[in-house]
Amino acid sequence: MERAGRKKTLETRDRILDAAEDVFNESGYSNTTLNEIAEAAGVTRGAIYWHFKNKEDLFQAMCLRIRVPMDALIEGIVEKGVNDPIAQLSRTHETIMLEVINNPHYRKVLNILFHKCEFTRETDQIVIQQKEWHTYSRNIIRTILVNAQKKAQLPADLDIELACNLLGFMFRGLLADWLFMPDSFDLIENARKVNDAVFELMRTSVHLKK
């Protein structure tokens, strides 16, 4: 009986998170109320407060629901024993983009973050969470690039911090543009070509040297 009750509680929580994705994606973070999410989820406002402290807490939980599995997708690429870190990074980029294409939770949450959310006060937990996620991703990329240098895949005088910026701009830019106009280009094909171009640039451009 207790297990059945717990299952129902988790199902209600997931239903609220699903509804939050839909309503935030439709109306944006600032314009969405908890009443609208409760109505979309088919629950009372009190049911939302049973699971989440406020709208900000609900939003964080919605983001974490995709962040945890997304982090798991990329954990393996920081292994120092990987023989081809650049190829593995490219495959990981492609894997994440395939998830965005095929998984509606990934697609909706990232679209909200890129296009339907205002980052204002530095003290907001939403801003803090996104900065933590950005820092985590940057540290992963930095580790991979250093490993690639050690395996002579990239020049020893490559400016790693500048290269991290370049990869971040490329990856986020592709995702943001595709989410805004998904029919305007093939995300996977573009990602493959742009990845190859960026790594070629890292190997040859004098502007990316220390």
Buried (B, 14 or more C-beta within 10 A) or exposed (E): EEEEEEEEEEEBBEBBBBBBBBBBBBEBBEEBEBEBBBBBBEBEEEBBBEBBEEBBBBBBBBBBBBBEEBBEEBEEBBEEEBEEBBBBBBEBBBEBBBBBBEBEBBBBBBBBBBEBBEEEEEEBEBBEBBEEBEEEBBEBBBBBBBBBBEEEBBBEEBBBEBBBEBBBEBBBEBBBBBBEEBEEEEBBEBBBEBBEEBBEEBEEBEEBEE
